[in-house]
Amino acid sequence: MNAQDIEQLFRKTLGDRRMSRGERKALSQLLDQLDPSEQTLTVFRNVAFKLASEAVNTPQDRAIVEWLEEAVKLLQAASQTSVKPTIAEAHFSPQDNCLSRINGLLGAAKSRVDICVFTITDDRIAATIIDAHRRGVTVRIITDDDKSQDLGSDIDRLAAAGIEVRVDRSQFHMHHKYGVFDRKILLTGSFNWTRSASQNNEENFIITDDRRLVRPFVASFEDLWAKFA
């Protein structure tokens, strides 16, 4: 969606000079799905102020809109500098209960889970992924083509449950091990989603909601998802 698309939507809500509860909800859901960058949000905000300026009738009213835009810019800048990440965790197997933390994130997901993992063989994680899918969470999985055919792989089971799965088609490996939950929380590290990683191997992962880290992984997933279509 670009500035023209958002302008059309804003014009519709401006038609009766008010934004209804339903319109606010629909726009909020759309923005949540798009997960626009700060730069894109600035463009969208400028579109809204442009439409408001066009809708008023007197120079005095336009001056008020311009004043409001400057005030919002100041408040937005202050908000961006004050917002701090709230999640910063490091987990190590086999001593930490890594399985519980992964399943906890899957169980708490509200709208979307994007999983990009070399291999998934832990039935306990697979079951929680399927549970998320069945309660309406959009789940997408990217994995390695070779490992997806290994004995014990849960990929066919996940696909059979209706979860969309994509694999690389290369002599090389799709070796990432990360998950993004609701496009807000990132889990990444050496940890494959296997029983061996949970119970035996020396592995690690971190969990963070720092947008400076989450956004690049969201973009990486979308690039791979398109590449492996």
NUVOLUM-766408 format. One line per 8 residues: number of its first residue (from 0); their letters; for each residue y, x, z of N, C-alpha, C, O, CB. Coordinates in steps of 0.2 Angstrom, whole numbers, padded with zeros to 4 digits. Last residue first. Glycine has a CB too. Layout:
NUM> A> Y/X/Z/Y/X/Z/Y/X/Z/Y/X/Z/Y/X/Z ~ ...
***
This chain:
228> AFKAWLDE> -0094/0045/-0017/-0095/0038/-0019/-0101/0037/-0024/-0102/0032/-0027/-0089/0035/-0022 ~ -0091/0057/-0012/-0098/0055/-0012/-0099/0048/-0014/-0105/0045/-0013/-0101/0056/-0005 ~ -0077/0056/-0012/-0080/0061/-0016/-0088/0060/-0017/-0091/0061/-0022/-0080/0068/-0013 ~ -0073/0046/-0003/-0072/0045/-0010/-0076/0050/-0015/-0079/0048/-0020/-0064/0046/-0012 ~ -0077/0053/0008/-0080/0046/0007/-0079/0045/-0001/-0084/0042/-0004/-0077/0041/0011 ~ -0070/0064/0008/-0077/0065/0007/-0080/0058/0005/-0084/0058/0001/-0080/0067/0014 ~ -0057/0058/0011/-0058/0062/0005/-0066/0063/0003/-0068/0062/-0002/-0055/0069/0006 ~ -0059/0052/0023/-0058/0048/0017/-0059/0052/0011/-0061/0049/0006/-0050/0045/0017
220> FSAVFPRV> -0061/0063/0031/-0067/0058/0030/-0065/0054/0024/-0070/0053/0020/-0067/0053/0036 ~ -0049/0069/0031/-0055/0073/0028/-0060/0068/0027/-0064/0068/0022/-0057/0078/0033 ~ -0041/0060/0037/-0040/0061/0030/-0046/0065/0027/-0048/0063/0021/-0033/0066/0029 ~ -0046/0060/0050/-0046/0054/0046/-0045/0055/0039/-0049/0052/0034/-0041/0049/0049 ~ -0043/0074/0052/-0050/0072/0052/-0051/0065/0048/-0056/0064/0045/-0053/0071/0059 ~ -0029/0073/0053/-0032/0077/0048/-0040/0075/0047/-0042/0076/0041/-0032/0085/0050 ~ -0027/0064/0064/-0025/0062/0057/-0029/0067/0052/-0031/0064/0047/-0018/0063/0056 ~ -0032/0070/0076/-0035/0064/0073/-0034/0063/0066/-0038/0062/0062/-0033/0058/0077
212> LRRDDTII> -0022/0080/0078/-0029/0082/0077/-0033/0076/0073/-0037/0077/0069/-0033/0084/0083 ~ -0011/0074/0081/-0010/0079/0077/-0017/0082/0075/-0018/0085/0069/-0006/0085/0080 ~ -0014/0064/0090/-0014/0062/0083/-0013/0068/0078/-0015/0067/0073/-0008/0057/0082 ~ -0026/0066/0102/-0020/0069/0100/-0020/0068/0092/-0024/0070/0088/-0020/0077/0101 ~ -0037/0061/0109/-0033/0056/0105/-0027/0059/0102/-0022/0055/0101/-0032/0050/0110 ~ -0053/0070/0109/-0046/0070/0110/-0043/0064/0106/-0046/0061/0101/-0043/0076/0107 ~ -0067/0079/0114/-0064/0072/0113/-0057/0072/0114/-0054/0075/0119/-0068/0067/0117 ~ -0078/0092/0108/-0072/0090/0112/-0070/0082/0110/-0073/0080/0104/-0066/0094/0110
204> FNEENNQS> -0095/0098/0111/-0090/0094/0107/-0084/0093/0112/-0084/0093/0118/-0093/0088/0105 ~ -0109/0109/0110/-0102/0107/0113/-0099/0102/0108/-0100/0102/0102/-0098/0113/0114 ~ -0125/0117/0115/-0120/0114/0110/-0114/0112/0114/-0113/0112/0120/-0123/0107/0107 ~ -0140/0123/0116/-0133/0125/0119/-0128/0122/0114/-0127/0126/0108/-0132/0133/0120 ~ -0153/0111/0116/-0149/0116/0113/-0142/0117/0117/-0140/0113/0121/-0147/0113/0106 ~ -0159/0100/0124/-0162/0107/0124/-0156/0112/0122/-0156/0118/0125/-0168/0108/0120 ~ -0154/0087/0124/-0158/0089/0129/-0160/0097/0129/-0162/0099/0135/-0165/0086/0128 ~ -0145/0086/0113/-0144/0082/0119/-0148/0086/0125/-0145/0087/0130/-0145/0075/0119
196> ASRTWNFS> -0151/0092/0102/-0144/0094/0104/-0143/0091/0111/-0139/0095/0115/-0139/0091/0099 ~ -0163/0085/0102/-0163/0092/0103/-0156/0094/0106/-0156/0098/0110/-0166/0096/0097 ~ -0159/0072/0098/-0162/0073/0105/-0162/0081/0107/-0160/0082/0112/-0169/0071/0105 ~ -0144/0073/0089/-0151/0073/0089/-0153/0074/0096/-0149/0075/0101/-0153/0079/0085 ~ -0131/0074/0081/-0133/0068/0085/-0141/0068/0085/-0144/0063/0082/-0130/0062/0082 ~ -0125/0091/0084/-0128/0086/0080/-0131/0080/0084/-0132/0081/0090/-0134/0089/0076 ~ -0111/0099/0090/-0116/0095/0092/-0119/0090/0087/-0115/0086/0084/-0114/0090/0098 ~ -0100/0107/0089/-0106/0109/0085/-0112/0104/0086/-0117/0105/0083/-0108/0116/0089
188> GTLLIKRD> -0087/0095/0086/-0090/0101/0089/-0096/0103/0085/-0097/0101/0080/-0091/0100/0096 ~ -0078/0080/0090/-0080/0085/0085/-0082/0091/0089/-0080/0093/0094/-0074/0087/0080 ~ -0070/0064/0090/-0076/0068/0093/-0078/0074/0088/-0080/0072/0083/-0082/0064/0096 ~ -0055/0056/0092/-0059/0061/0088/-0064/0064/0093/-0062/0066/0098/-0055/0066/0085 ~ -0047/0041/0091/-0050/0045/0096/-0055/0050/0091/-0059/0047/0087/-0054/0042/0101 ~ -0042/0032/0081/-0037/0035/0087/-0040/0040/0091/-0037/0044/0094/-0036/0029/0091 ~ -0049/0025/0073/-0044/0030/0070/-0039/0032/0075/-0034/0034/0074/-0040/0026/0064 ~ -0060/0020/0080/-0054/0016/0079/-0048/0020/0076/-0042/0018/0077/-0052/0013/0085
180> FVGYKHHM> -0065/0036/0080/-0066/0029/0083/-0060/0026/0083/-0055/0028/0086/-0069/0030/0090 ~ -0074/0048/0071/-0067/0045/0073/-0068/0038/0075/-0071/0034/0071/-0062/0046/0067 ~ -0084/0062/0073/-0084/0055/0073/-0077/0053/0075/-0074/0056/0079/-0089/0051/0077 ~ -0093/0077/0066/-0088/0073/0070/-0088/0066/0069/-0091/0063/0064/-0081/0076/0067 ~ -0099/0089/0059/-0101/0085/0065/-0096/0082/0069/-0093/0085/0074/-0106/0090/0070 ~ -0103/0095/0043/-0098/0093/0048/-0102/0089/0053/-0107/0087/0052/-0093/0088/0045 ~ -0110/0099/0032/-0112/0102/0039/-0107/0100/0044/-0108/0102/0050/-0112/0109/0038 ~ -0118/0097/0019/-0113/0093/0022/-0114/0094/0029/-0118/0091/0033/-0113/0085/0020
172> HFQSRDVR> -0124/0112/0010/-0125/0107/0016/-0118/0103/0017/-0113/0106/0017/-0127/0110/0022 ~ -0128/0114/-0007/-0125/0116/-0001/-0126/0110/0004/-0127/0104/0002/-0118/0119/-0002 ~ -0132/0107/-0018/-0137/0112/-0016/-0134/0115/-0009/-0138/0118/-0005/-0138/0118/-0021 ~ -0127/0090/-0017/-0126/0097/-0018/-0131/0101/-0016/-0135/0099/-0011/-0119/0099/-0015 ~ -0121/0077/-0014/-0126/0078/-0019/-0125/0085/-0021/-0122/0087/-0026/-0126/0073/-0025 ~ -0120/0069/0002/-0117/0074/-0003/-0123/0074/-0008/-0129/0073/-0006/-0115/0080/0000 ~ -0120/0051/0005/-0123/0058/0006/-0120/0062/0001/-0118/0060/-0004/-0130/0058/0006 ~ -0116/0036/0015/-0115/0041/0009/-0117/0048/0010/-0116/0050/0016/-0108/0041/0006
164> VEIGAAAL> -0119/0020/0020/-0120/0027/0021/-0119/0031/0014/-0121/0028/0009/-0128/0028/0024 ~ -0115/0005/0029/-0114/0009/0022/-0115/0017/0024/-0111/0019/0028/-0107/0008/0019 ~ -0127/-0004/0037/-0122/0001/0037/-0121/0005/0031/-0126/0007/0028/-0123/0005/0044 ~ -0138/-0012/0036/-0132/-0015/0033/-0126/-0010/0034/-0121/-0012/0031/-0130/-0021/0036 ~ -0150/-0008/0041/-0146/-0012/0046/-0140/-0015/0042/-0137/-0019/0045/-0145/-0009/0052 ~ -0153/0002/0032/-0157/-0005/0032/-0153/-0010/0036/-0154/-0016/0035/-0164/-0004/0034 ~ -0145/0012/0036/-0144/0009/0030/-0147/0002/0030/-0144/-0003/0027/-0146/0013/0024 ~ -0152/0015/0048/-0145/0013/0048/-0143/0010/0042/-0140/0005/0042/-0141/0019/0050
156> RDIDSGLD> -0165/0019/0043/-0164/0014/0047/-0157/0011/0048/-0156/0005/0048/-0167/0016/0054 ~ -0161/0031/0035/-0163/0025/0032/-0163/0018/0036/-0162/0013/0034/-0171/0026/0029 ~ -0156/0039/0046/-0152/0037/0041/-0154/0031/0037/-0151/0026/0036/-0150/0042/0036 ~ -0164/0045/0056/-0162/0038/0057/-0158/0035/0051/-0156/0029/0052/-0159/0037/0063 ~ -0177/0056/0054/-0170/0055/0052/-0169/0047/0053/-0174/0043/0051/-0168/0057/0045 ~ -0190/0059/0055/-0187/0057/0061/-0180/0056/0060/-0176/0053/0064/-0187/0063/0066 ~ -0191/0071/0042/-0195/0067/0047/-0191/0065/0053/-0188/0070/0056/-0202/0070/0048 ~ -0177/0071/0031/-0181/0074/0036/-0185/0069/0040/-0183/0063/0041/-0177/0078/0041
148> QSKDDDTI> -0167/0065/0023/-0174/0064/0021/-0179/0067/0026/-0185/0067/0025/-0176/0066/0014 ~ -0155/0069/0027/-0157/0062/0028/-0164/0060/0026/-0166/0055/0028/-0152/0059/0023 ~ -0155/0083/0024/-0157/0081/0031/-0158/0073/0032/-0162/0071/0036/-0151/0083/0036 ~ -0151/0082/0011/-0157/0085/0013/-0159/0083/0019/-0165/0081/0020/-0157/0093/0013 ~ -0138/0076/0012/-0143/0073/0008/-0150/0076/0010/-0155/0072/0010/-0142/0074/0000 ~ -0129/0073/0027/-0132/0078/0022/-0138/0075/0018/-0142/0072/0021/-0134/0085/0025 ~ -0117/0059/0028/-0122/0064/0031/-0125/0068/0025/-0123/0068/0019/-0128/0060/0034 ~ -0106/0047/0034/-0107/0052/0029/-0112/0057/0032/-0111/0060/0038/-0101/0056/0027
140> IRVTVGRR> -0104/0030/0037/-0108/0036/0039/-0108/0041/0033/-0110/0039/0028/-0115/0035/0042 ~ -0095/0017/0045/-0096/0021/0039/-0099/0028/0041/-0097/0031/0046/-0090/0022/0035 ~ -0093/0001/0052/-0096/0008/0053/-0097/0011/0046/-0100/0008/0042/-0102/0008/0057 ~ -0083/-0010/0059/-0084/-0007/0053/-0087/0000/0054/-0083/0004/0056/-0078/-0007/0048 ~ -0090/-0021/0071/-0086/-0015/0070/-0088/-0012/0063/-0094/-0012/0061/-0088/-0010/0075 ~ -0097/-0032/0074/-0092/-0033/0069/-0088/-0027/0068/-0083/-0027/0064/-0087/-0038/0071 ~ -0109/-0031/0081/-0103/-0035/0084/-0097/-0035/0080/-0092/-0037/0082/-0102/-0032/0091 ~ -0117/-0023/0072/-0118/-0031/0073/-0113/-0034/0077/-0112/-0041/0076/-0125/-0031/0077
132> HADIITAA> -0111/-0011/0074/-0111/-0014/0067/-0112/-0022/0068/-0108/-0026/0065/-0116/-0011/0062 ~ -0115/-0008/0087/-0108/-0008/0085/-0107/-0012/0079/-0102/-0016/0078/-0104/-0001/0084 ~ -0129/-0008/0086/-0125/-0013/0090/-0118/-0014/0088/-0116/-0019/0088/-0126/-0011/0097 ~ -0130/0004/0078/-0132/-0003/0075/-0129/-0008/0079/-0126/-0013/0076/-0139/-0004/0074 ~ -0126/0013/0087/-0122/0012/0081/-0124/0006/0078/-0119/0002/0075/-0124/0018/0075 ~ -0136/0012/0096/-0129/0010/0098/-0125/0009/0092/-0120/0005/0092/-0126/0015/0103 ~ -0147/0017/0089/-0147/0010/0091/-0140/0007/0093/-0138/0002/0092/-0152/0009/0097 ~ -0143/0030/0087/-0144/0025/0081/-0144/0018/0083/-0140/0014/0080/-0150/0027/0077
124> IRDDTITF> -0144/0035/0100/-0138/0034/0096/-0138/0029/0091/-0133/0025/0090/-0135/0041/0094 ~ -0158/0034/0101/-0154/0030/0106/-0146/0030/0103/-0143/0025/0104/-0154/0034/0113 ~ -0164/0041/0091/-0164/0034/0091/-0159/0030/0095/-0157/0025/0094/-0171/0032/0092 ~ -0157/0055/0084/-0158/0052/0091/-0158/0044/0090/-0153/0041/0089/-0152/0055/0096 ~ -0154/0060/0072/-0161/0058/0073/-0163/0056/0080/-0168/0054/0082/-0165/0065/0072 ~ -0143/0064/0060/-0144/0059/0065/-0151/0058/0066/-0155/0054/0062/-0140/0053/0064 ~ -0134/0078/0053/-0140/0074/0054/-0140/0070/0060/-0137/0071/0065/-0146/0079/0055 ~ -0120/0080/0051/-0125/0084/0047/-0132/0080/0047/-0135/0079/0042/-0126/0091/0050
116> VCIDVRSK> -0108/0067/0051/-0113/0071/0055/-0119/0074/0050/-0121/0070/0046/-0116/0067/0061 ~ -0096/0057/0053/-0098/0062/0048/-0102/0068/0051/-0099/0072/0054/-0091/0065/0044 ~ -0092/0041/0055/-0096/0046/0057/-0098/0051/0051/-0100/0049/0046/-0103/0043/0060 ~ -0080/0030/0060/-0082/0034/0054/-0085/0040/0057/-0083/0044/0061/-0075/0036/0050 ~ -0078/0014/0065/-0081/0020/0067/-0083/0024/0061/-0086/0021/0057/-0087/0019/0072 ~ -0067/0000/0070/-0069/0005/0065/-0072/0011/0068/-0070/0014/0073/-0064/0007/0060 ~ -0064/-0009/0081/-0063/-0011/0074/-0067/-0006/0069/-0069/-0008/0064/-0056/-0011/0072 ~ -0068/-0004/0094/-0066/-0011/0093/-0066/-0013/0085/-0067/-0019/0084/-0059/-0012/0095
108> AAGLLGNI> -0079/0005/0104/-0075/0004/0098/-0074/-0003/0096/-0078/-0007/0097/-0079/0008/0092 ~ -0087/0006/0115/-0080/0004/0116/-0076/0003/0110/-0070/0000/0110/-0076/0009/0120 ~ -0099/0011/0110/-0099/0005/0113/-0092/0002/0114/-0091/-0004/0115/-0102/0005/0120 ~ -0095/0024/0106/-0097/0019/0101/-0097/0012/0104/-0095/0007/0100/-0105/0020/0099 ~ -0092/0030/0118/-0086/0029/0113/-0089/0024/0107/-0084/0020/0105/-0085/0035/0109 ~ -0104/0029/0124/-0099/0026/0127/-0093/0025/0122/-0090/0019/0122/-0096/0030/0133 ~ -0112/0037/0116/-0113/0030/0116/-0108/0026/0119/-0107/0020/0117/-0120/0029/0119 ~ -0106/0050/0119/-0105/0047/0112/-0107/0040/0112/-0103/0036/0109/-0111/0051/0108
100> RSLCNDQP> -0109/0050/0133/-0102/0050/0131/-0101/0047/0124/-0097/0044/0122/-0098/0057/0131 ~ -0123/0050/0133/-0119/0045/0137/-0112/0044/0134/-0109/0039/0133/-0119/0046/0144 ~ -0125/0063/0127/-0127/0056/0124/-0124/0051/0127/-0121/0046/0123/-0135/0055/0125 ~ -0120/0072/0136/-0117/0071/0130/-0119/0064/0126/-0115/0061/0123/-0118/0077/0125 ~ -0119/0076/0151/-0123/0070/0148/-0119/0068/0141/-0115/0063/0141/-0123/0064/0153 ~ -0121/0093/0152/-0117/0087/0152/-0121/0082/0149/-0125/0083/0144/-0110/0088/0149 ~ -0131/0103/0149/-0130/0101/0156/-0125/0095/0157/-0126/0091/0161/-0126/0107/0159 ~ -0135/0108/0137/-0138/0102/0139/-0136/0099/0146/-0138/0094/0148/-0146/0102/0139
92> SFHAEAIT> -0119/0103/0131/-0126/0102/0132/-0130/0108/0133/-0128/0113/0131/-0129/0098/0126 ~ -0103/0100/0136/-0107/0105/0134/-0114/0102/0135/-0116/0100/0141/-0106/0112/0138 ~ -0086/0094/0132/-0093/0093/0134/-0098/0098/0131/-0097/0100/0126/-0095/0086/0132 ~ -0069/0091/0136/-0074/0096/0133/-0081/0095/0136/-0081/0094/0142/-0072/0104/0134 ~ -0055/0081/0132/-0062/0082/0136/-0066/0088/0132/-0065/0088/0126/-0066/0076/0136 ~ -0042/0072/0133/-0043/0079/0131/-0049/0082/0135/-0049/0084/0141/-0037/0084/0133 ~ -0031/0059/0131/-0038/0061/0131/-0039/0068/0129/-0037/0070/0123/-0043/0056/0127 ~ -0018/0057/0129/-0020/0056/0135/-0028/0057/0136/-0030/0057/0142/-0020/0048/0137
84> PKVSTQSA> -0004/0065/0121/-0011/0064/0121/-0013/0062/0128/-0011/0065/0133/-0015/0069/0118 ~ 0013/0058/0124/0008/0063/0125/0001/0061/0124/-0001/0055/0126/0009/0067/0132 ~ 0029/0053/0119/0022/0051/0119/0017/0058/0119/0018/0062/0115/0020/0047/0113 ~ 0041/0059/0118/0039/0057/0125/0031/0056/0125/0028/0056/0130/0043/0052/0128 ~ 0045/0060/0105/0045/0066/0109/0041/0065/0116/0039/0070/0119/0052/0069/0110 ~ 0044/0047/0101/0040/0052/0098/0039/0058/0102/0034/0061/0102/0042/0054/0091 ~ 0055/0041/0108/0048/0039/0109/0043/0044/0107/0038/0046/0110/0046/0032/0106 ~ 0066/0047/0103/0064/0048/0110/0057/0046/0111/0054/0050/0115/0069/0044/0114
76> AQLLKVAE> 0065/0042/0090/0065/0049/0091/0063/0051/0098/0059/0055/0099/0071/0052/0089 ~ 0067/0028/0092/0060/0031/0089/0060/0038/0090/0054/0040/0092/0060/0029/0082 ~ 0080/0028/0097/0074/0026/0101/0068/0029/0099/0063/0031/0103/0074/0019/0102 ~ 0087/0032/0085/0087/0036/0091/0081/0034/0096/0078/0039/0099/0094/0035/0095 ~ 0083/0022/0076/0081/0029/0075/0081/0033/0081/0077/0037/0082/0086/0032/0070 ~ 0089/0011/0083/0082/0011/0082/0079/0018/0081/0074/0021/0084/0079/0006/0077 ~ 0103/0014/0081/0100/0014/0088/0092/0014/0088/0090/0018/0092/0102/0007/0091 ~ 0103/0013/0067/0104/0020/0070/0102/0020/0077/0099/0025/0080/0112/0021/0070
68> ELWEVIAR> 0101/-0001/0065/0096/0004/0062/0097/0011/0066/0092/0015/0067/0098/0005/0055 ~ 0111/-0006/0072/0105/-0007/0074/0100/-0002/0072/0096/0000/0075/0102/-0014/0073 ~ 0122/-0003/0063/0122/0000/0070/0115/-0001/0073/0112/0004/0076/0127/-0004/0074 ~ 0118/-0010/0052/0118/-0003/0052/0118/0000/0058/0115/0005/0060/0124/0000/0048 ~ 0120/-0023/0057/0113/-0021/0055/0113/-0013/0055/0108/-0010/0057/0111/-0024/0048 ~ 0133/-0023/0059/0129/-0024/0065/0122/-0021/0063/0119/-0018/0067/0129/-0031/0067 ~ 0138/-0022/0046/0139/-0016/0051/0135/-0017/0057/0133/-0011/0060/0147/-0016/0053 ~ 0134/-0034/0041/0131/-0028/0039/0132/-0022/0043/0127/-0018/0044/0134/-0026/0032
60> DQPTNVAE> 0143/-0042/0048/0136/-0043/0050/0132/-0037/0047/0128/-0034/0050/0133/-0049/0046 ~ 0155/-0038/0043/0154/-0037/0050/0147/-0037/0051/0144/-0033/0056/0158/-0042/0054 ~ 0154/-0042/0029/0154/-0035/0031/0153/-0033/0038/0150/-0028/0040/0161/-0032/0029 ~ 0142/-0056/0028/0149/-0053/0029/0148/-0046/0031/0143/-0043/0033/0152/-0057/0035 ~ 0129/-0060/0026/0134/-0063/0022/0141/-0059/0023/0145/-0059/0018/0135/-0070/0023 ~ 0112/-0053/0025/0118/-0056/0029/0124/-0057/0024/0124/-0054/0018/0120/-0050/0034 ~ 0102/-0049/0017/0102/-0056/0019/0108/-0058/0022/0110/-0064/0022/0096/-0057/0023 ~ 0104/-0035/0015/0105/-0039/0009/0105/-0047/0011/0109/-0051/0008/0099/-0039/0004
52> SALKFAVN> 0100/-0031/0028/0107/-0030/0025/0109/-0034/0020/0114/-0037/0019/0108/-0022/0024 ~ 0086/-0034/0028/0091/-0037/0033/0098/-0037/0030/0102/-0041/0031/0090/-0034/0040 ~ 0082/-0025/0018/0081/-0033/0017/0086/-0036/0021/0089/-0041/0020/0074/-0035/0018 ~ 0084/-0013/0024/0088/-0015/0018/0088/-0022/0017/0093/-0025/0014/0084/-0011/0012 ~ 0076/-0014/0035/0083/-0014/0036/0087/-0015/0030/0092/-0019/0030/0086/-0007/0039 ~ 0064/-0013/0029/0065/-0019/0033/0073/-0020/0034/0076/-0025/0033/0062/-0019/0039 ~ 0064/-0001/0023/0064/-0007/0019/0066/-0013/0022/0070/-0017/0020/0056/-0007/0016 ~ 0064/0007/0034/0070/0007/0030/0070/0001/0025/0075/-0002/0024/0071/0014/0026
44> RFVTLTQE> 0051/0005/0038/0057/0003/0043/0063/0002/0038/0067/-0002/0039/0058/0007/0049 ~ 0044/0011/0028/0043/0004/0029/0049/0001/0033/0052/-0004/0032/0037/0002/0033 ~ 0048/0025/0030/0050/0021/0024/0049/0014/0025/0054/0010/0022/0045/0023/0018 ~ 0043/0026/0043/0050/0027/0042/0052/0024/0036/0057/0020/0035/0052/0034/0042 ~ 0029/0025/0040/0032/0020/0044/0040/0021/0044/0043/0015/0044/0030/0021/0051 ~ 0028/0037/0033/0027/0031/0029/0030/0025/0033/0033/0021/0031/0020/0029/0028 ~ 0030/0047/0043/0034/0047/0037/0034/0040/0034/0039/0037/0032/0032/0052/0033 ~ 0019/0044/0051/0026/0043/0054/0031/0043/0048/0036/0039/0048/0028/0048/0059
36> SPDLQDLL> 0006/0036/0042/0009/0041/0045/0016/0040/0047/0019/0034/0046/0010/0047/0040 ~ -0003/0020/0045/0002/0024/0041/0004/0030/0045/0005/0030/0051/0008/0020/0039 ~ -0015/0012/0046/-0014/0018/0050/-0009/0023/0046/-0011/0029/0045/-0021/0022/0051 ~ -0020/0001/0039/-0018/0006/0035/-0017/0013/0039/-0017/0018/0036/-0011/0004/0032 ~ -0024/-0007/0050/-0029/-0004/0045/-0027/0001/0041/-0031/0006/0039/-0031/-0010/0041 ~ -0012/-0008/0057/-0018/-0005/0060/-0023/-0003/0055/-0026/0003/0056/-0021/-0010/0065 ~ -0005/-0015/0047/-0003/-0009/0049/-0008/-0005/0052/-0009/0001/0052/0003/-0009/0053 ~ -0013/-0027/0048/-0012/-0023/0041/-0010/-0016/0043/-0013/-0012/0040/-0007/-0027/0036
28> QSLAKREG> -0010/-0032/0060/-0017/-0030/0058/-0017/-0026/0052/-0021/-0021/0052/-0021/-0036/0057 ~ 0004/-0034/0060/0001/-0029/0064/-0006/-0027/0062/-0008/-0021/0063/0001/-0032/0071 ~ 0004/-0044/0050/0007/-0038/0048/0004/-0032/0053/0003/-0027/0051/0015/-0038/0049 ~ -0003/-0054/0057/-0005/-0052/0051/-0003/-0045/0049/-0006/-0041/0047/-0004/-0057/0045 ~ 0006/-0056/0068/-0001/-0054/0069/-0004/-0051/0063/-0007/-0046/0063/-0005/-0060/0072 ~ 0018/-0060/0062/0018/-0054/0066/0011/-0051/0067/0009/-0045/0066/0021/-0055/0073 ~ 0013/-0072/0057/0016/-0067/0052/0016/-0060/0056/0014/-0055/0053/0023/-0068/0050 ~ 0010/-0079/0069/0005/-0078/0064/0007/-0072/0059/0003/-0068/0057/0003/-0084/0060
20> RSMRRDGL> 0023/-0080/0074/0018/-0077/0078/0012/-0075/0073/0009/-0069/0073/0015/-0081/0084 ~ 0036/-0078/0061/0031/-0082/0066/0026/-0077/0069/0025/-0072/0067/0028/-0087/0062 ~ 0051/-0073/0060/0045/-0070/0059/0040/-0074/0064/0041/-0073/0070/0044/-0062/0060 ~ 0065/-0080/0050/0061/-0079/0057/0054/-0076/0055/0052/-0077/0050/0061/-0086/0061 ~ 0070/-0085/0039/0074/-0081/0043/0071/-0080/0050/0075/-0079/0055/0081/-0084/0044 ~ 0062/-0089/0029/0064/-0094/0034/0068/-0091/0039/0070/-0094/0045/0059/-0098/0037 ~ 0060/-0077/0022/0062/-0083/0019/0065/-0088/0023/0070/-0091/0021/0056/-0086/0015 ~ 0054/-0066/0028/0062/-0067/0029/0064/-0073/0026/0070/-0075/0027/0065/-0061/0026
12> TKRFLQEI> 0041/-0066/0024/0043/-0067/0031/0050/-0069/0033/0052/-0072/0037/0040/-0062/0036 ~ 0043/-0062/0011/0040/-0068/0013/0042/-0070/0020/0043/-0076/0021/0032/-0068/0012 ~ 0049/-0049/0012/0053/-0054/0009/0050/-0061/0011/0054/-0066/0012/0053/-0053/0002 ~ 0038/-0042/0018/0044/-0043/0022/0048/-0049/0019/0050/-0053/0023/0048/-0037/0022 ~ 0030/-0042/0006/0027/-0045/0012/0033/-0047/0017/0034/-0052/0020/0022/-0041/0016 ~ 0038/-0034/-0002/0036/-0041/-0004/0033/-0045/0002/0035/-0051/0003/0030/-0041/-0010 ~ 0038/-0022/0005/0044/-0026/0003/0043/-0033/0002/0046/-0038/0004/0048/-0023/-0002 ~ 0025/-0018/0004/0028/-0020/0010/0034/-0024/0010/0035/-0028/0014/0029/-0014/0015
4> DQANM> 0025/-0015/-0010/0020/-0020/-0007/0023/-0022/-0001/0023/-0028/0001/0013/-0017/-0006 ~ 0035/-0005/-0011/0036/-0011/-0015/0031/-0017/-0012/0033/-0022/-0011/0034/-0010/-0022 ~ 0029/0006/-0003/0035/0002/-0001/0036/-0004/-0005/0039/-0009/-0001/0041/0007/-0002 ~ 0011/0003/-0004/0017/0007/-0005/0023/0003/-0002/0022/-0003/0000/0018/0009/-0012 ~ -0006/0004/0000/0000/0000/0000/0006/0004/0000/0007/0009/0004/0000/-0005/0006
***
